[in-house]
Amino acid sequence: AVVSTQSTGDAFYTFASRYSLEVQEVPAGEPWKELIPAGCDYFLAEFENQDKLLFLCSNSARFPLQFGREVLASEVLLNMPRRVNWKSCQVSQEQEEYDVKEFRGHFQEFDPFKVDSDSD
């Protein structure tokens, strides 16, 4: 299923409210780094259209480390609640090696470091 930018943004706002995070909308092409107060924890979400949402945590609180995972794994977006905790996502060494091999095979044509034997 394709998730719209609007529903993704709505999900981020919902979780930001849950954690009392300040949210700033940053239009495509606009600078965002100077919006972050010194020493402030933040999270930046960038969307397909290059618009961004900047989430700021007060200096007296710690930013929720799983914020991005919680939003993306939520029922509204990916509906994968067990993926919120990274420890639930661990796989065996064999599975990891298999996944790497599969990924390399699919990625090979896009690999910028691939040596093209036909160019010699």
N, C-alpha and C positions, 0 to 999 in steps of 0.2 A: 504494500500500500504506500502511496506517495503521501507524505505529510507536507502540508502547506507551511510557508514561512509564517503566516499569521498564527496557525495553531502552535507552531514551535515557539514563537514569541510569547504567546499566551501562557504556555507551559512554564517558560522561564519566569514570567511575571508572577505566576502562582507560587512557585517555589521561592522566589525572592521575597514575597510577602511573608511566607512561612518563617523565613530566617531574618526578617526585618532588614533586608538589604536595600540600600539606595540604588535606584536604577536610572541610568542616563542613556538616552537614545543618541546614537552617533551616526549621522547620515554618511552614506558612501563618500569616500574621499576626504572626509573631515578628520583632523587630527584628534586623537583620543588620549594620548599619554599625559598631556598636561592637565587632564581632568582628574587625575589620581593624586590625592593629597599625599604628602611625604609620609612614608611608613604605613600606608593604608593597604590592606589586603584587597585584591580585586579578582574578578573573573570577567573575561571578555568573550562574548559570543558573536561570531560573524556569520552572516547569512548569505545565501546564494547571490542576492542582489548587492552584496558588499556593505549593506547597512550593518551596524553593530549595536549590541546592547552591552553596556558596561555596568557591572554589579560591584558596588563598593560596600565594604564592611567597616563598621565604626572601629576606630583605633582601640576601643576598649574590649572588643570581641575578636574571636578568631574566626576566620572564614571557614565555612563548612567544607572540608576537604573533598567530600563526595558530591558536591553540588552539581557539577556537570553530569556525572553519572546518574544521579537521582532524576534530573530533568529528562535526560534522554531515555532512560529505562522506564520512565513513568508510563502508566496505562494510556495516557493521552498520545504519547509518541510511539515508542517501540513496544510497549506492553511486555517488558521483560524485567519484572521486579526483582528476580533473583540476581540480576546483573548489577544491582546497585552496589553490593559489597564485592569488591574485587576478589576476595578470598573464595567466593562462591564460583568464580570463573576459572579456577585453576584446572588444568588438564594434565594428563600424564606426559612424561618425557616423550614417549612414542607418539602420542597424538600431536604434541607440539612440533616434533620433527616432521611428521606427515603434513601438517598444516603449512609449515615453512616451505616444504618441497612443492606443494600445490600452489602456494602463492607465487613462488619464483617462476613456476611454469606459466602462470597467467600473466605475470608482470613482465616477463622477458622482453616482449616487443616494445615496452615503454622504458626499459632500463637505459638511462642516459650514459651509463658507463660500459655498456655492452660493446665489445670489440667486434666490429663487422668484418668477418673474414673475406667478404667479397670486395672490400675497398682497397685491399693491398695490390 
